[in-house]
Amino acid sequence: MRRRLARALFPPLVLAAAVPALTLGTSAPVAADSVVIGGFPVEVSQSPWTVALSSRDRFGGTRAGQFCGGVAVGRTTVLTAAHCLDENVLGGPPERVPDLKVIAGRTDLLASRDGQEIDVRRTWVNPAYDGISNAGDFAVLTLAEPLQSESIITMASAGDPAYTAGETATVYGWGDISGAGEYPDSLRAARVRVLPDALCEEAYPGGAEGTYDATSMLCAGEAEGGRDACQGDSGGPLVAQGRLIGLVSWGIGCGRAGNPGVYMRVSYMMRTLGWTQGPPEGK
C-alpha cells in the first residue's frame, strides 16, 4: 500500500545512523521528500533565501544536523513546514530544543566556516495545522540575529501570475536525491512546473492517500514523474518568476508518475497570517 509522505523528517530511533524517513502512517511524521529527484547542484548564492533547519543534539553531526528546509522572507523571519516542528520529530516542543538553528549562506552543510548558524528565538506553528490531511502545513521561525537583506525573497500574493498552471518553477533543498535515502551534503535544485489543481485532486482525492485542497495547497512537478521534492526537503521553497509560491509539504513517493508534489500555497498562508506583502517586522 502506498503511504502518504510529509516531506522532511527523520525517525527518532535511527538518529545515530542519520538515515531514512518515516511515513505519516506511523506514530511519527515522515522524512521530507527531496527536492532533488531529477535535480542538479546549485550554489546557495543563487538562492540565498534557502536555509536549512538544524539540531545536532537531535539528529547528529552528519550533514550538520539538517532535518528540514526553510525560506527567509524577512531578516529575522523564516518559513517552514508545520510538520517539521512536530513533537514526535523533535522529541518535544520546539522551544525545548536548545540547539535549534537555521543555517544560512551555506551550500555544503559540512563547510562549517561558510555562512551563518543562527539560533531560533521563537517558533509559531499554525494552530489549524492538521497532521492527518496536511492542511495548513506552515510554521514561522523568528531568528535571534538578522540575516543580510539580500537573503530575503518576495512572496507571491493571491492573483500573482507566478501561480499560473504551466509556469516553470524551481524547488530547492538538501533532501533525498534518489527516493532511497541518498542525502547530499550540498544544496540542489529541480525545475518543475506548476500543474493544474485537477491533477492533484485526482491523485489525492481523500482517505489514506491524502486530500488535496486547492485553496491552501499548490500542485507542482511533472505529470509523467521524474522531477520532484523528496524526504528532507520539507519546508523548503518553491519559486516561480523570482517569487516564493510554495513550501514543500507532502506527496506519495518521490517523482512518481501520477503523484505530483503538494506544496503549501504561500498566498493562502499570507492571508491566514494577515500579511499583505511580508512579515510585520519589516526587517
Rosetta silent file (secondary structure, phi, psi, omega in degrees, C-alpha in Angstrom):
SEQUENCE: MRRRLARALFPPLVLAAAVPALTLGTSAPVAADSVVIGGFPVEVSQSPWTVALSSRDRFGGTRAGQFCGGVAVGRTTVLTAAHCLDENVLGGPPERVPDLKVIAGRTDLLASRDGQEIDVRRTWVNPAYDGISNAGDFAVLTLAEPLQSESIITMASAGDPAYTAGETATVYGWGDISGAGEYPDSLRAARVRVLPDALCEEAYPGGAEGTYDATSMLCAGEAEGGRDACQGDSGGPLVAQGRLIGLVSWGIGCGRAGNPGVYMRVSYMMRTLGWTQGPPEGK
SCORE:     score description
SCORE:     0.000 S_00000001
   1 L     0.000  133.619  177.650    0.000    0.000    0.000 S_00000001
   2 L   -72.726  143.542 -179.884    1.301    3.425   -0.890 S_00000001
   3 L  -120.454  143.974  179.898    1.734    5.759    2.034 S_00000001
   4 E   -71.999  137.442  179.300    1.454    9.478    2.174 S_00000001
   5 E  -114.471  127.701  168.446    4.703   11.298    2.961 S_00000001
   6 E   -90.297  117.303 -159.999    5.004   14.605    4.735 S_00000001
   7 L   -78.600   71.305  169.933    8.304   15.536    3.164 S_00000001
   8 E  -176.270   -2.787 -169.758   11.013   16.080    5.749 S_00000001
   9 L  -118.376  158.565  179.802   11.787   14.290    8.986 S_00000001
  10 L  -102.625  141.775 -179.713   13.980   11.570   10.386 S_00000001
  11 L   -70.299  133.067 -177.647   12.675    8.889   12.753 S_00000001
  12 H   -52.455  -32.404 -174.983   13.960    9.319   16.303 S_00000001
  13 H   -76.327   -9.356 -179.463   15.056    5.699   16.570 S_00000001
  14 H  -120.673   23.298 -177.098   17.565    5.966   13.735 S_00000001
  15 H   -61.788  -38.626 -177.701   19.116    9.320   14.524 S_00000001
  16 H   -61.891  -33.046  179.687   22.520    7.866   15.236 S_00000001
  17 H   -83.812  -10.362  179.856   22.592    6.398   11.757 S_00000001
  18 L    48.988   51.766 -178.300   21.356    9.683   10.336 S_00000001
  19 L  -118.214 -127.529 -157.416   19.237    7.932    7.761 S_00000001
  20 L   -67.990 -171.832 -173.224   15.737    7.431    6.435 S_00000001
  21 L  -116.669  161.065  177.045   12.337    8.843    6.768 S_00000001
  22 L  -100.572  171.451  171.125    9.042    7.798    8.156 S_00000001
  23 L  -110.124  156.541 -177.655    5.623    7.844    6.634 S_00000001
  24 L   -66.121   -8.869  177.888    2.700    9.635    8.206 S_00000001
  25 L   -73.022  -14.101  179.405    1.081    6.271    8.693 S_00000001
  26 L   -92.858 -178.201 -176.229    3.422    5.715   11.640 S_00000001
  27 L   -75.055  -15.184  179.118    3.311    7.419   15.013 S_00000001
  28 L  -117.159  152.593 -179.889    5.926    9.990   13.958 S_00000001
  29 L   -62.415  163.762 -173.916    5.893   12.375   10.992 S_00000001
  30 L   -89.359  159.250  173.171    7.739   11.434    7.833 S_00000001
  31 E   -71.701  143.518 -173.596   11.051   12.469    6.449 S_00000001
  32 L   -71.801  140.396  177.870   10.652   15.111    3.841 S_00000001
  33 E   -68.506  144.691 -172.114   10.704   14.166    0.206 S_00000001
  34 E   -81.263  143.999 -178.821   13.757   15.501   -1.546 S_00000001
  35 E   -78.849    4.338 -172.125   13.793   18.442   -3.726 S_00000001
  36 E  -128.368   32.484  167.602   16.228   16.910   -5.887 S_00000001
  37 E   -71.358  121.972 -178.039   14.804   13.946   -7.622 S_00000001
  38 L    70.209   25.921 -175.548   15.896   14.730  -11.190 S_00000001
  39 L  -104.263 -163.330 -175.343   17.708   17.822   -9.940 S_00000001
  40 E  -150.709  155.658  178.622   21.121   19.464  -10.190 S_00000001
  41 E   -66.953  148.835  178.473   23.707   21.074   -7.868 S_00000001
  42 L  -148.146  146.283  176.693   23.307   24.778   -7.168 S_00000001
  43 L   -82.156  142.572 -179.274   25.236   27.368   -5.163 S_00000001
  44 H   -63.913  -21.349  176.759   23.369   28.959   -2.270 S_00000001
  45 H   -63.368  -21.185  177.884   24.356   32.354   -3.697 S_00000001
  46 H   -83.058  -16.108  177.085   21.809   31.646   -6.444 S_00000001
  47 L  -146.712   66.052 -172.672   19.064   31.195   -3.834 S_00000001
  48 L   -63.326  -13.506  179.076   20.338   32.937   -0.674 S_00000001
  49 L   -84.633   -6.744  177.496   16.906   32.746    0.937 S_00000001
  50 E   -81.680  122.233 -178.068   17.095   28.916    1.062 S_00000001
  51 E  -127.087  163.403  177.158   18.062   27.818    4.573 S_00000001
  52 E  -111.318  141.926  171.836   18.431   24.557    6.481 S_00000001
  53 E   -92.098  136.137 -172.491   16.883   23.713    9.853 S_00000001
  54 E  -138.850  142.800  167.238   19.368   22.026   12.155 S_00000001
  55 L  -149.950  103.088  178.784   19.638   20.315   15.537 S_00000001
  56 H   -68.573  -33.785  178.632   22.823   18.345   16.079 S_00000001
  57 H   -60.189  -38.960 -175.470   21.611   17.229   19.503 S_00000001
  58 H   -87.394  -40.789 -171.943   18.571   15.627   17.953 S_00000001
  59 H  -113.541    3.324  177.059   19.818   14.480   14.524 S_00000001
  60 L    84.155  172.392 -176.521   23.567   14.092   14.996 S_00000001
  61 L   -80.264  -15.237  178.621   26.514   15.785   13.319 S_00000001
  62 H   -59.327  127.433 -179.603   26.004   14.154    9.940 S_00000001
  63 H    57.610   33.812  174.073   25.053   16.909    7.495 S_00000001
  64 H    58.939   25.833  177.949   25.268   19.428   10.360 S_00000001
  65 H    76.023   14.666 -178.034   22.073   18.125   11.948 S_00000001
  66 E   -65.399  135.003  177.889   19.916   19.203    8.973 S_00000001
  67 E  -136.002  -13.931  178.746   16.384   17.769    9.048 S_00000001
  68 E  -154.105  171.836  173.439   14.226   20.217    7.076 S_00000001
  69 E  -106.995  175.240  177.494   14.398   23.212    4.795 S_00000001
  70 E  -161.276  175.043 -179.628   13.139   26.751    5.210 S_00000001
  71 E  -144.691  132.512 -178.301   12.970   30.072    3.407 S_00000001
  72 E   -84.311  121.829  178.052   13.801   33.582    4.622 S_00000001
  73 E  -116.447   -1.773  175.698   11.026   36.113    3.984 S_00000001
  74 E  -154.433  164.496 -175.950   12.256   38.734    6.463 S_00000001
  75 L   -63.805  -25.889  174.985   15.623   39.499    8.064 S_00000001
  76 L  -124.569   17.792 -176.664   14.554   37.624   11.189 S_00000001
  77 E  -123.662  123.501  178.652   11.646   35.611    9.752 S_00000001
  78 E  -124.189  135.677  175.603   11.902   32.120    8.239 S_00000001
  79 E   -98.848  147.912  173.988    9.017   29.982    6.978 S_00000001
  80 E  -152.925 -177.348  178.492    8.990   26.186    7.133 S_00000001
  81 L   -83.319  142.438  178.248    6.510   23.300    7.237 S_00000001
  82 H   -60.276  -37.409 -175.795    4.481   22.774   10.412 S_00000001
  83 H   -68.146  -17.353  175.586    5.222   19.048   10.365 S_00000001
  84 H   -65.852  -26.316 -176.447    8.959   19.846   10.669 S_00000001
  85 H  -104.341   15.680  178.380    8.305   21.092   14.211 S_00000001
  86 L   -62.128  142.375 -179.127    6.106   18.204   15.312 S_00000001
  87 H   -61.631  -30.717  177.732    6.923   16.964   18.818 S_00000001
  88 H   -68.269  -25.510  178.997    7.361   13.423   17.507 S_00000001
  89 H   -82.344  -46.568 -174.037   10.084   14.722   15.220 S_00000001
  90 H   -89.674   -8.740 -179.213   11.894   16.964   17.685 S_00000001
  91 L    83.267   10.469 -178.822   11.348   14.818   20.772 S_00000001
  92 L   160.199 -177.878  178.077    9.295   17.537   22.421 S_00000001
  93 L   -59.131  144.698 -177.756    8.022   21.078   21.829 S_00000001
  94 H   -57.948  -29.833  179.860   10.352   23.102   19.559 S_00000001
  95 H   -69.427  -11.678  178.320   11.008   25.618   22.338 S_00000001
  96 H  -100.445    9.362  175.257   12.655   22.811   24.303 S_00000001
  97 L   -96.768   98.951 -169.913   15.199   22.040   21.580 S_00000001
  98 L   -64.935  -25.876 -177.266   18.144   24.117   22.869 S_00000001
  99 L  -110.478   26.985  176.526   20.241   23.933   19.701 S_00000001
 100 L   -67.113  120.244 -176.169   17.526   24.540   17.101 S_00000001
 101 E  -134.725  163.455  169.271   19.209   26.689   14.457 S_00000001
 102 E  -112.367  127.995  176.567   18.842   27.997   10.940 S_00000001
 103 E  -100.108  119.511 -177.301   21.858   27.555    8.668 S_00000001
 104 E  -122.624  150.108  175.425   22.024   30.299    6.042 S_00000001
 105 L    70.715   25.823 -177.647   24.510   31.084    3.285 S_00000001
 106 L  -129.836  114.691  177.607   25.982   27.572    3.174 S_00000001
 107 L   -72.916  -52.666  179.207   25.936   25.410    0.042 S_00000001
 108 E   -96.580  117.944 -175.073   27.750   22.443    1.607 S_00000001
 109 L   -60.521  -24.124 -178.534   26.331   21.702    5.041 S_00000001
 110 L   -91.151   -1.679  176.798   29.690   20.427    6.248 S_00000001
 111 L   -84.932   76.248 -168.362   31.557   23.602    5.235 S_00000001
 112 L   -63.853  -15.824  179.543   31.213   24.976    8.758 S_00000001
 113 L   -85.240   -9.173 -178.583   33.159   28.155    8.047 S_00000001
 114 L   -91.872  146.542  172.702   30.653   29.293    5.420 S_00000001
 115 L    66.951 -156.371 -176.552   27.525   31.288    6.112 S_00000001
 116 E  -129.093  146.763  167.581   25.769   31.689    9.442 S_00000001
 117 E  -116.514  111.898 -171.778   24.253   29.405   12.056 S_00000001
 118 E  -114.778  131.918  177.402   21.599   31.436   13.840 S_00000001
 119 E   -64.115  144.712  173.148   19.645   30.430   16.925 S_00000001
 120 E   -87.985  118.379 -176.995   15.870   30.268   16.622 S_00000001
 121 E   -82.272  -35.161 -176.765   14.473   32.675   19.213 S_00000001
 122 E  -151.188  146.237  175.504   10.794   31.839   18.812 S_00000001
 123 E  -123.223  145.085  175.133    8.625   29.341   16.906 S_00000001
 124 E  -135.687  118.198  179.158    4.990   29.639   15.861 S_00000001
 125 E  -105.383  130.753  179.741    3.197   26.625   14.408 S_00000001
 126 L   -50.232  115.976 -177.637   -0.114   27.168   12.637 S_00000001
 127 L   -65.721  -17.962  179.863   -2.685   26.060   15.257 S_00000001
 128 L   -90.379    2.506  179.671   -5.009   24.958   12.457 S_00000001
 129 L   -61.006  132.857  179.043   -2.428   22.509   11.043 S_00000001
 130 L  -114.406  109.956 -177.365   -3.948   19.042   10.575 S_00000001
 131 L   -69.723  -12.217  177.955   -1.352   16.276   10.625 S_00000001
 132 L   -85.393  -48.229 -178.703   -3.766   13.806    9.035 S_00000001
 133 L   -92.368  -14.209 -174.968   -4.751   15.798    5.950 S_00000001
 134 L    71.066   12.847  177.026   -1.632   18.048    5.962 S_00000001
 135 L   -67.601  141.715  176.337   -3.877   21.112    5.696 S_00000001
 136 L    69.043   34.926 -172.820   -2.322   24.344    6.978 S_00000001
 137 L   -81.807   72.354  176.439    1.223   22.937    6.896 S_00000001
 138 L  -148.624  154.073  178.800    3.270   26.026    7.761 S_00000001
 139 E  -145.549  158.976 -178.024    5.202   27.496   10.660 S_00000001
 140 E  -122.470  128.610  176.340    7.115   30.718   11.338 S_00000001
 141 E  -107.940  136.402  174.653   10.549   30.928   12.955 S_00000001
 142 E  -108.325  125.177 -174.763   11.903   34.137   14.480 S_00000001
 143 E   -87.632  152.800 -179.795   15.696   34.351   14.453 S_00000001
 144 L   -76.528  -22.138  179.121   17.905   35.665   17.234 S_00000001
 145 L  -135.022  149.708 -178.410   20.036   37.635   14.741 S_00000001
 146 L   -77.432  146.833  171.799   19.131   39.286   11.417 S_00000001
 147 L   -82.641  167.780  173.600   20.075   37.879    8.041 S_00000001
 148 L   -66.441  146.777 -176.979   21.538   40.002    5.271 S_00000001
 149 H   -61.353  -29.700 -179.568   18.851   41.941    3.371 S_00000001
 150 H   -75.066   -4.222 -179.818   19.794   40.184    0.108 S_00000001
 151 H   -89.212    7.048 -174.201   18.867   36.868    1.741 S_00000001
 152 L  -106.215  137.961  176.815   15.138   37.647    1.638 S_00000001
 153 L  -109.388  148.595  176.971   12.704   36.548   -1.068 S_00000001
 154 L   -80.412  139.224  177.954    9.427   38.236   -2.005 S_00000001
 155 E   -91.467  144.499  179.513    6.241   36.233   -1.503 S_00000001
 156 L   -88.806  118.001  179.709    3.638   35.942   -4.273 S_00000001
 157 L   -80.718  174.619 -178.491    0.238   37.171   -3.120 S_00000001
 158 L   -58.340  139.159  179.535   -3.125   35.934   -4.427 S_00000001
 159 L    88.107   -5.559  179.596   -3.634   36.562   -8.131 S_00000001
 160 L   -66.039  134.144 -179.733    0.082   36.631   -8.909 S_00000001
 161 H   -62.973  -13.883  178.270    0.752   35.121  -12.376 S_00000001
 162 H   -62.521  -21.353  179.555    3.524   33.002  -10.835 S_00000001
 163 H   -84.610   -1.873 -174.288    0.771   30.602   -9.690 S_00000001
 164 L   -65.491  132.350  177.757   -0.450   30.004  -13.255 S_00000001
 165 L   -57.819  135.369 -177.503   -0.590   26.353  -14.336 S_00000001
 166 L    98.885  -15.356 -179.773    2.205   25.607  -16.779 S_00000001
 167 L   -67.610  139.001  175.894    4.571   28.134  -15.191 S_00000001
 168 E   -77.021  135.781  179.741    8.142   26.886  -14.661 S_00000001
 169 E  -135.049  163.777  178.823    9.194   26.776  -11.013 S_00000001
 170 E  -130.293  135.255  178.395   12.268   25.668   -9.068 S_00000001
 171 E  -115.026  142.507 -173.126   12.393   23.816   -5.773 S_00000001
 172 E  -124.815  147.060  175.539   15.496   23.816   -3.548 S_00000001
 173 E   172.671  176.083  179.105   16.778   21.572   -0.778 S_00000001
 174 L  -110.718   22.377 -173.181   19.234   19.123    0.730 S_00000001
 175 L   -81.157 -177.474 -178.722   16.815   16.179    0.626 S_00000001
 176 L   -53.510  128.374 -177.996   16.954   12.641   -0.736 S_00000001
 177 L   -99.371   -0.918 -177.735   18.084   12.623   -4.370 S_00000001
 178 L  -128.429  -14.690 -173.469   17.028    9.063   -5.207 S_00000001
 179 L    83.062    5.039 -177.490   13.962    8.295   -3.110 S_00000001
 180 L  -126.838   25.911  176.508   16.051    5.616   -1.387 S_00000001
 181 L    83.055   29.204  178.605   17.731    7.572    1.408 S_00000001
 182 L  -101.906  100.330 -173.385   20.604    9.113   -0.566 S_00000001
 183 L  -103.682  127.176  178.986   21.181   12.522    1.022 S_00000001
 184 L   -83.775  159.208  173.181   23.685   15.033   -0.404 S_00000001
 185 L   -84.511  -24.652 -174.072   25.753   17.429    1.695 S_00000001
 186 E  -105.672  153.290 -178.382   25.337   20.228   -0.853 S_00000001
 187 L   -62.847  141.409  175.945   22.282   22.174   -1.961 S_00000001
 188 E  -132.951  166.388  179.788   20.415   21.004   -5.038 S_00000001
 189 E  -141.321  158.266  175.943   17.516   22.268   -7.111 S_00000001
 190 E  -140.084  136.967  176.373   14.965   20.812   -9.521 S_00000001
 191 E   -89.987  126.797 -179.883   12.914   22.536  -12.203 S_00000001
 192 E  -130.434 -178.949  175.781    9.256   21.576  -12.121 S_00000001
 193 E  -121.657  146.375  169.029    6.020   23.020  -13.454 S_00000001
 194 E   -69.924  127.042 -175.425    3.003   24.429  -11.666 S_00000001
 195 L  -107.732  156.547  177.101    0.306   21.888  -12.514 S_00000001
 196 L   -59.287  141.553  178.768   -3.475   22.234  -12.753 S_00000001
 197 H   -55.289  -32.222 -177.059   -5.228   21.642   -9.437 S_00000001
 198 H   -59.261  -31.501 -179.893   -7.287   18.938  -11.132 S_00000001
 199 H   -66.376  -42.930  179.002   -4.219   16.685  -11.414 S_00000001
 200 H   -76.012  -30.971  175.984   -3.614   16.701   -7.667 S_00000001
 201 H   -63.669  -36.436  177.862   -7.328   16.467   -6.907 S_00000001
 202 H   -73.035  -40.079 -177.876   -7.404   13.269   -8.965 S_00000001
 203 H   -71.292  -33.558 -174.371   -4.166   11.922   -7.423 S_00000001
 204 L  -130.124   71.188 -175.192   -5.181   12.743   -3.840 S_00000001
 205 E   -78.806   -7.538 -178.639   -8.988   12.572   -3.596 S_00000001
 206 L   131.980  172.392 -179.724   -9.033   11.796    0.125 S_00000001
 207 H    83.405 -152.151 -173.060   -8.583    8.919    2.503 S_00000001
 208 H   -62.811  -25.333 -177.311   -5.261    7.242    3.279 S_00000001
 209 H   -86.219   -0.975  178.282   -3.510    8.814    0.289 S_00000001
 210 L    99.073  159.022 -178.095   -4.228   12.352    1.434 S_00000001
 211 E  -121.126  121.736  178.629   -6.639   15.096    0.423 S_00000001
 212 L   -87.154  128.508  179.002   -5.665   17.892   -1.941 S_00000001
 213 L  -119.509  107.253 -174.700   -7.239   21.255   -1.154 S_00000001
 214 L   -63.645  -20.344  179.668   -6.733   23.786   -3.957 S_00000001
 215 L   -68.479  -40.926 -174.127   -7.486   26.686   -1.611 S_00000001
 216 L  -113.010   -6.587 -176.279   -4.473   26.087    0.603 S_00000001
 217 E  -121.921  161.409 -178.637   -2.273   23.780   -1.476 S_00000001
 218 E  -131.333  135.645 -178.042   -0.385   24.028   -4.754 S_00000001
 219 E   -98.602  127.851 -179.737    0.256   21.213   -7.231 S_00000001
 220 E  -153.451  152.891 -179.586    3.693   21.070   -8.895 S_00000001
 221 E   143.954 -140.007  174.815    6.061   18.600  -10.524 S_00000001
 222 L  -134.443  128.920 -177.285    5.756   16.675  -13.778 S_00000001
 223 L   -56.577  -34.196 -179.905    2.612   14.744  -14.650 S_00000001
 224 L   -87.245    2.633 -179.977    4.791   11.932  -16.022 S_00000001
 225 L    81.829 -179.416  174.963    7.020   11.999  -12.933 S_00000001
 226 L   110.846  -38.174  178.098   10.800   12.332  -12.765 S_00000001
 227 L  -127.752  128.359 -170.859   11.396   15.695  -11.044 S_00000001
 228 E  -167.940  167.020  167.809   10.140   16.295   -7.545 S_00000001
 229 E   -82.980  168.598 -178.962   10.967   17.181   -3.954 S_00000001
 230 E  -153.379 -173.533 -178.752   11.669   14.280   -1.588 S_00000001
 231 E   -51.948  133.522  178.249   12.427   13.320    2.034 S_00000001
 232 E    99.427  -10.783 -177.998   14.460   16.020    3.765 S_00000001
 233 L   -97.582   -8.188 -175.058   13.150   18.920    1.664 S_00000001
 234 L   -47.960  139.421  177.681   10.065   19.745    3.724 S_00000001
 235 L    83.727   -8.943 -179.338    9.571   23.432    4.386 S_00000001
 236 L   -76.898  168.574 -172.608   11.885   24.405    1.536 S_00000001
 237 E   -86.604  143.556  166.040   10.999   26.937   -1.174 S_00000001
 238 E  -113.293  120.935 -170.900    9.187   26.584   -4.491 S_00000001
 239 E  -122.475  135.228  175.331    9.961   29.681   -6.558 S_00000001
 240 E  -138.542  138.335 -179.383    8.479   30.983   -9.827 S_00000001
 241 L    53.076   33.452  177.318    9.180   34.294  -11.571 S_00000001
 242 L    76.528    9.984 -178.391   11.549   35.163   -8.727 S_00000001
 243 E  -126.577  150.503  179.701    8.838   34.931   -6.074 S_00000001
 244 E   -76.675  122.559  179.192    8.007   32.381   -3.396 S_00000001
 245 E  -116.551  -19.508 -177.288    4.844   30.465   -4.276 S_00000001
 246 E  -155.073  160.953  172.443    5.058   27.302   -2.172 S_00000001
 247 E  -117.957  134.154  179.294    6.641   25.379    0.701 S_00000001
 248 E   -56.583  126.986 -175.843    7.480   21.677    0.253 S_00000001
 249 E  -125.458  -69.360 -174.223    4.753   19.797    2.108 S_00000001
 250 E  -156.672  176.677  179.334    3.721   16.281    1.045 S_00000001
 251 E   170.039 -178.248  175.426    3.121   13.723   -1.673 S_00000001
 252 E  -109.983  116.943 -178.241    3.274    9.988   -2.384 S_00000001
 253 L    65.921 -162.551 -179.825    6.793    8.775   -3.046 S_00000001
 254 L  -134.459  117.770  176.329    9.255   10.954   -4.964 S_00000001
 255 L    70.198   24.407 -179.961    8.960   11.716   -8.670 S_00000001
 256 L   -82.901  139.302  175.136    6.288    9.096   -9.342 S_00000001
 257 L   -60.327  134.967  178.002    4.103    9.419  -12.427 S_00000001
 258 L    82.953   -2.275  179.441    0.596   10.415  -11.423 S_00000001
 259 L  -130.519   74.691 -179.226    1.660   11.618   -7.962 S_00000001
 260 L   -63.247  165.459  175.272    2.792   15.264   -8.205 S_00000001
 261 E   -75.932  146.668  177.255    4.266   17.110   -5.259 S_00000001
 262 E  -113.087  129.437 -176.565    1.923   19.066   -2.998 S_00000001
 263 E  -118.686  150.773  171.901    3.105   22.425   -1.651 S_00000001
 264 E   -70.279  123.913 -178.419    1.728   24.837    0.924 S_00000001
 265 E   -74.864  118.289 -173.510    0.247   27.698   -1.130 S_00000001
 266 H   -64.948  -35.824  179.585    2.025   30.863    0.032 S_00000001
 267 H   -63.137  -36.294  176.927   -0.845   33.213   -0.838 S_00000001
 268 H   -65.797  -43.666  179.438   -3.122   31.213    1.490 S_00000001
 269 H   -61.426  -42.332  179.234   -0.530   31.406    4.249 S_00000001
 270 H   -61.565  -43.084  179.636   -0.205   35.178    3.780 S_00000001
 271 H   -64.695  -40.863  179.311   -3.956   35.606    4.018 S_00000001
 272 H   -61.890  -40.366 -178.370   -4.092   33.414    7.133 S_00000001
 273 H   -84.126  -10.040 -178.027   -1.365   35.485    8.816 S_00000001
 274 L    77.230   24.464  178.833   -2.777   38.806    7.665 S_00000001
 275 L   -91.825  126.478  176.843    0.367   39.633    5.680 S_00000001
 276 L   -88.389  -33.851  179.211   -0.196   41.834    2.644 S_00000001
 277 L  -132.878  -55.628 -179.116    3.421   41.753    1.427 S_00000001
 278 L  -144.502 -175.368 -179.641    5.848   40.496    4.061 S_00000001
 279 L   -63.601  149.118 -175.996    6.138   39.859    7.799 S_00000001
 280 L   -62.555  -19.010 -179.979    5.115   42.804   10.028 S_00000001
 281 L   -60.810  -30.304  178.265    8.627   43.137   11.417 S_00000001
 282 L    65.175   25.760 -177.533    9.584   44.844    8.146 S_00000001
 283 L  -102.220    0.000    0.000   13.196   43.745    8.550 S_00000001
